[in-house]
Amino acid sequence: MASITGRLANLMSRYAPGLGRKGTERQVEQFRSSGGTKGNKVWGKPVFLLDVVGRSSGESRPVMLMLVRRGEEQLVVVGSNGGNPKDPNWYLNLMAAGGGHVELDGRRWAVTARELPEGPERDECWELAEAAYPDFASYQQLTDRRIPVAVLDPA
């Protein structure tokens, strides 16, 4: 059964997406202006900033994502979109661009992105993501699509 917070995030992203965008804009501003010491949590869980180039606009599009580490250098990203039927734009932009820039722990660096196909590596990364942010499991229950998972490596 989907969690209360998972359902709430799903409903907000479906019926009030403008609120989410405005909240993200404020959080990005807070995160950047503080060097990552503020705006670095959502629901008490750590987040990081990912800049990706928009597929159509060619402009940098910042997004705050749940922090899921895999080893020392890799980050795992999950295109959950709160369990909505479509993949999030940031994820489509990331895959189209092949990478982006991460801001975390007061540092900024370029990353390459690799989407994980079905198999043991994806399963491992999904488990890491669920452990870091249990609502990912709720989001999967709330959608018919297979939520995509990717790994970010330093470029």
C-alpha positions in Angstrom: 0.0 0.0 0.0 1.3 3.5 -0.9 2.4 5.7 2.0 0.5 8.9 3.0 3.5 11.0 2.0 3.8 9.1 -1.3 0.1 9.7 -2.1 0.4 13.4 -1.1 3.3 13.9 -3.4 1.5 12.1 -6.2 -1.6 14.2 -5.8 0.3 17.5 -5.6 2.3 16.7 -8.7 -0.8 15.8 -10.6 -3.2 18.5 -9.6 -0.9 21.4 -8.5 2.3 21.1 -10.5 2.8 24.8 -10.4 3.3 24.7 -6.6 6.0 22.1 -7.1 7.8 24.2 -9.7 7.7 27.3 -7.4 8.9 25.2 -4.5 11.8 23.9 -6.5 12.7 27.4 -7.7 12.8 28.6 -4.1 14.7 25.5 -2.9 17.3 25.9 -5.7 17.8 29.6 -4.8 18.2 28.7 -1.1 20.5 25.8 -1.8 22.8 27.9 -4.1 22.9 31.0 -2.0 23.9 29.0 1.1 26.5 26.8 -0.7 24.2 23.8 0.0 23.9 24.2 3.7 20.2 25.2 3.4 17.5 23.7 1.2 19.4 20.4 1.3 16.5 18.2 2.6 13.0 17.2 1.6 10.8 15.4 4.1 13.9 15.2 6.3 15.9 13.3 3.6 19.0 14.7 1.9 18.8 16.1 -1.6 21.3 17.4 -4.2 21.0 19.7 -7.2 21.3 18.5 -10.7 21.5 20.9 -13.7 20.5 19.5 -17.0 20.1 21.1 -20.4 16.5 21.3 -21.7 15.8 19.3 -24.8 13.9 22.1 -26.5 15.1 25.3 -24.8 18.8 24.4 -24.6 18.8 26.2 -21.3 20.1 24.9 -18.0 17.2 23.4 -15.9 18.0 22.8 -12.2 16.2 20.2 -10.2 16.5 19.0 -6.6 16.7 15.2 -6.4 16.8 12.7 -3.5 20.4 11.8 -2.6 21.1 8.2 -3.3 24.8 7.2 -3.2 26.3 4.1 -4.8 29.8 3.7 -3.6 32.2 6.7 -3.4 31.5 8.4 -6.7 28.2 7.3 -8.2 24.8 8.8 -7.6 21.5 7.0 -8.4 18.6 9.0 -9.8 15.0 7.8 -10.1 12.6 9.3 -12.6 9.6 8.8 -10.4 7.6 12.0 -11.1 5.7 11.2 -7.9 4.2 8.1 -9.5 2.6 10.0 -12.4 2.0 8.3 -15.7 4.8 10.1 -17.6 8.6 10.3 -17.0 9.6 13.7 -15.6 11.0 16.3 -18.0 14.3 16.5 -16.0 14.8 12.8 -16.6 14.1 13.0 -20.4 16.4 16.0 -20.6 19.1 14.1 -18.7 18.9 11.1 -21.0 18.9 13.4 -24.1 21.9 15.4 -22.9 23.8 12.3 -21.7 24.7 14.1 -18.4 24.6 17.3 -16.5 26.2 19.0 -13.5 25.8 18.0 -9.8 26.0 20.4 -6.8 26.6 18.6 -3.5 28.7 19.1 -0.4 29.8 22.6 -1.6 31.2 21.2 -4.8 30.0 21.3 -8.5 31.1 18.7 -11.1 30.1 17.3 -14.5 28.5 13.9 -14.7 27.5 11.4 -17.4 24.2 9.6 -17.1 23.5 6.0 -17.9 20.0 4.5 -17.8 19.9 1.1 -16.3 18.1 -1.7 -18.1 16.2 -4.4 -16.3 18.6 -6.7 -14.4 20.7 -7.1 -11.3 22.4 -3.6 -11.5 19.0 -1.8 -11.8 17.6 -4.0 -9.0 20.5 -3.1 -6.7 20.1 0.6 -7.5 16.4 0.5 -6.9 16.9 -1.1 -3.5 19.4 1.7 -2.6 16.9 4.3 -3.7 14.1 2.7 -1.7 16.3 2.5 1.4 17.2 6.2 1.0 13.7 7.4 0.2 10.9 4.8 0.9 8.3 6.7 -1.1 9.9 5.5 -4.3 8.1 2.2 -3.6 4.8 4.1 -3.2 5.3 5.9 -6.5 5.9 2.6 -8.3 2.6 1.3 -6.8 0.8 4.4 -8.1 1.8 4.1 -11.7 1.6 1.5 -14.5 4.9 2.5 -16.0 8.2 1.1 -14.9 10.0 4.0 -13.2 13.4 4.6 -14.8 16.6 4.4 -12.8 20.0 5.9 -13.9 23.5 6.2 -12.6 25.5 9.4 -12.6 29.3 9.1 -12.9 31.8 11.9 -12.7 32.7 13.0 -16.2 
